[in-house]
Amino acid sequence: MARTNAIVLGAGIVGTSVALHLVKRGMSVALIDRAGVGEQTSYGNAGIIEGNTVFPPAFPSDAGALARIALKRASEANYHLSFLPQIAPWLLAFRAASRPQRLIENARLIRPLFARAVAEHETLLAEAGGSHFLRKTGWLKVYRSERGFAALKLEFDMAAQLGLPLQSLDTAGARALEPSLNPVFAHAVFWPQAASVSNPLGVTRAYAARFSALGGVTLAGDARSLHRAGSRWRVETNEGGIDAPEVVVALGPWALDLLAPLGLKLPLMVKRGYHRHFRSDGNASLARPVLDAGVGYVITPMEQGIRMTTGVEFAPRDAAPSPVQFDRIMPKTRELFPLGERADDKTWLGSRPCFPDSRPVIGRAPGLAGLWLATGHAHWGLTLGPATGRMIAEMMAGETPFCDPAPYRAERFL
Ligand SMILES: Cc1cc2nc3c(=O)[nH]c(=O)nc-3n(C[C@H](O)[C@H](O)[C@H](O)COP(=O)(O)OP(=O)(O)OC[C@H]3O[C@@H](n4cnc5c(N)ncnc54)[C@H](O)[C@@H]3O)c2cc1C
């Protein structure tokens, strides 16, 4: 049986970043996944490194939006009716965490981690030879209605308090940044400190290659084989059993498959989302991700074409895809940007792993000595992967973490 200092379960952007930060500290590390590196949730996201995040996506506060969602007319959200009884307690907790006072508290708590997001990627990308993926061109959000724009006041006030720069633009100002956008919106906000990547899978693979170059070992195996072996933990892999005193669970939306049988029942749900790739019509192009805020989708320039990602879908993680939101979104997207034909015939489905307060869980697993948790990164796992990796590796190595880990403890749910 092979022995290592640490095992990381899950090779998405979070687990791969954790593993890389551990080997950088001289530890021997095995990174284990049953699929290929970065091929699950971390493959299909919108590529935004959202160093600017003030408030996470919140439960709708206005009755109109709620009614549209309930009637399945909303483009930003969909749900499976049969799933509602199961998800109701989580939705109530999510709604409670979306009240203005809680959002303000949360913005202060998460800021130190998000503030490092772009810089931590920049460092790892430079070390991994992946800097060509990074675009430091910000994020543009467009608003079609006066009401949608007026609702930003709290976010603007909070951004000012946190020292986050933003530019409030009119249609012409936004089109100076993105000339291919049609003038179907009245307002826009440019967040200059956000960045994006042109290939999220390429980024995770680059970090995994760097991990291997530094002596890390990537293995195929099922994380659910994890069990105690004396004072150590053991996992079965295709290369045989491997054990270590410390294990990091970075299984994203699958974390509870492992944790629940170990007795750790955390309120982790999924917000599913889809993407499709399109070509641009003629010479149309984008230099950065664009959110059509009232409609609820993002278009991002990627190596594969223009990636259009949907808002959320509340449905069981493993239920068959139901990409009905595209039907509602497509006419609006074509109004805003001259999309051409589909660039491929695939519709990708992924599951954002979400806790009701929209904060990840990063730190020790309560009551399970040697087990660490790095999961629940919700809408911002690409953003926070490297910062999470650094923070957890610092804690495991006995260093002082670069920011206070208290807001991320699992104990907040127990
Ligand atoms: C439509 C959409 C758009 C998004 N846009 C953005 C964005 O622009 N910016 C951003 O920051 N975030 C975005 N996100 C969120 C982001 O993609 C996720 O938060 C992030 O990918 C989660 O990473 P992870 O490593 O935790 O999970 P994953 O990437 O899912 O990795 C978990 C890994 O665990 C493995 N695994 C699971 N079970 C087992 C098992 N039993 N044994 C072995 N291995 C197992 C899986 O194979 C997988 O590789 C978006 C998400 C979606 C769905």
The ligand as an SDF file (V2000), in Angstrom:
LIG
                    3D

 53 58  0  0  0  0  0  0  0  0999 V2000
  -23.4620   27.2720  -15.5290 C   0  0  0  0  0  0  0  0  0  0  0  0
  -22.3750   27.5540  -14.5110 C   0  0  0  0  0  0  0  0  0  0  0  0
  -21.6300   28.7210  -14.6120 C   0  0  0  0  0  0  0  0  0  0  0  0
  -20.6410   29.0050  -13.6610 C   0  0  0  0  0  0  0  0  0  0  0  0
  -19.8530   30.1280  -13.8240 N   0  0  0  0  0  0  0  0  0  0  0  0
  -18.8530   30.3720  -12.9390 C   0  0  0  0  0  0  0  0  0  0  0  0
  -17.9770   31.4790  -13.1300 C   0  0  0  0  0  0  0  0  0  0  0  0
  -18.0590   32.2100  -14.1140 O   0  0  0  0  0  0  0  0  0  0  0  0
  -17.0160   31.6960  -12.1990 N   0  0  0  0  0  0  0  0  0  0  0  0
  -16.8590   30.8890  -11.1130 C   0  0  0  0  0  0  0  0  0  0  0  0
  -15.9980   31.1820  -10.2870 O   0  0  0  0  0  0  0  0  0  0  0  0
  -17.6460   29.8010  -10.9400 N   0  0  0  0  0  0  0  0  0  0  0  0
  -18.6320   29.5210  -11.8130 C   0  0  0  0  0  0  0  0  0  0  0  0
  -19.4340   28.4320  -11.6460 N   0  0  0  0  0  0  0  0  0  0  0  0
  -19.2460   27.5880  -10.4640 C   0  0  0  0  0  0  0  0  0  0  0  0
  -18.0250   26.6940  -10.5750 C   0  0  0  0  0  0  0  0  0  0  0  0
  -18.0010   26.0550  -11.8360 O   0  0  0  0  0  0  0  0  0  0  0  0
  -18.0540   25.6500   -9.4450 C   0  0  0  0  0  0  0  0  0  0  0  0
  -18.2280   26.3010   -8.2000 O   0  0  0  0  0  0  0  0  0  0  0  0
  -16.7430   24.8830   -9.4130 C   0  0  0  0  0  0  0  0  0  0  0  0
  -16.4700   24.2990  -10.6570 O   0  0  0  0  0  0  0  0  0  0  0  0
  -16.7670   23.8090   -8.3520 C   0  0  0  0  0  0  0  0  0  0  0  0
  -15.5130   23.1820   -8.3920 O   0  0  0  0  0  0  0  0  0  0  0  0
  -15.2140   21.8910   -7.5510 P   0  0  0  0  0  0  0  0  0  0  0  0
  -13.7900   21.5460   -7.7720 O   0  0  0  0  0  0  0  0  0  0  0  0
  -15.7030   22.0900   -6.1680 O   0  0  0  0  0  0  0  0  0  0  0  0
  -16.2030   20.7890   -8.1950 O   0  0  0  0  0  0  0  0  0  0  0  0
  -16.0070   19.8760   -9.5040 P   0  0  0  0  0  0  0  0  0  0  0  0
  -15.3450   20.6060  -10.5980 O   0  0  0  0  0  0  0  0  0  0  0  0
  -17.3040   19.2360   -9.7910 O   0  0  0  0  0  0  0  0  0  0  0  0
  -14.9870   18.7720   -9.0080 O   0  0  0  0  0  0  0  0  0  0  0  0
  -15.3990   17.7070   -8.1640 C   0  0  0  0  0  0  0  0  0  0  0  0
  -14.6790   16.4680   -8.6580 C   0  0  0  0  0  0  0  0  0  0  0  0
  -15.0200   15.3800   -7.7950 O   0  0  0  0  0  0  0  0  0  0  0  0
  -15.0580   14.2030   -8.5940 C   0  0  0  0  0  0  0  0  0  0  0  0
  -15.8480   13.1780   -7.9100 N   0  0  0  0  0  0  0  0  0  0  0  0
  -17.1500   13.2400   -7.5480 C   0  0  0  0  0  0  0  0  0  0  0  0
  -17.5100   12.0970   -6.9240 N   0  0  0  0  0  0  0  0  0  0  0  0
  -16.4110   11.3050   -6.8970 C   0  0  0  0  0  0  0  0  0  0  0  0
  -16.1500   10.0120   -6.3780 C   0  0  0  0  0  0  0  0  0  0  0  0
  -17.0980    9.2790   -5.7640 N   0  0  0  0  0  0  0  0  0  0  0  0
  -14.9070    9.5170   -6.5050 N   0  0  0  0  0  0  0  0  0  0  0  0
  -13.9300   10.2210   -7.1210 C   0  0  0  0  0  0  0  0  0  0  0  0
  -14.1290   11.4420   -7.6330 N   0  0  0  0  0  0  0  0  0  0  0  0
  -15.3500   11.9850   -7.5220 C   0  0  0  0  0  0  0  0  0  0  0  0
  -15.6960   14.6560   -9.8840 C   0  0  0  0  0  0  0  0  0  0  0  0
  -15.3980   13.7580  -10.9320 O   0  0  0  0  0  0  0  0  0  0  0  0
  -15.0850   16.0460  -10.0570 C   0  0  0  0  0  0  0  0  0  0  0  0
  -13.9540   16.0210  -10.9000 O   0  0  0  0  0  0  0  0  0  0  0  0
  -20.4220   28.1110  -12.5860 C   0  0  0  0  0  0  0  0  0  0  0  0
  -21.1580   26.9280  -12.5020 C   0  0  0  0  0  0  0  0  0  0  0  0
  -22.1160   26.6400  -13.4580 C   0  0  0  0  0  0  0  0  0  0  0  0
  -22.8880   25.3450  -13.3500 C   0  0  0  0  0  0  0  0  0  0  0  0
  1  2  1  0
  2  3  1  0
  2 52  2  0
  3  4  2  0
  4  5  1  0
  4 50  1  0
  5  6  2  0
  6  7  1  0
  6 13  1  0
  7  8  2  0
  7  9  1  0
  9 10  1  0
 10 11  2  0
 10 12  1  0
 12 13  2  0
 13 14  1  0
 14 15  1  0
 14 50  1  0
 15 16  1  0
 16 17  1  0
 16 18  1  0
 18 19  1  0
 18 20  1  0
 20 21  1  0
 20 22  1  0
 22 23  1  0
 23 24  1  0
 24 25  2  0
 24 26  1  0
 24 27  1  0
 27 28  1  0
 28 29  2  0
 28 30  1  0
 28 31  1  0
 31 32  1  0
 32 33  1  0
 33 34  1  0
 33 48  1  0
 34 35  1  0
 35 36  1  0
 35 46  1  0
 36 37  1  0
 36 45  1  0
 37 38  2  0
 38 39  1  0
 39 40  1  0
 39 45  2  0
 40 41  1  0
 40 42  2  0
 42 43  1  0
 43 44  2  0
 44 45  1  0
 46 47  1  0
 46 48  1  0
 48 49  1  0
 50 51  2  0
 51 52  1  0
 52 53  1  0
M  END
$$$$
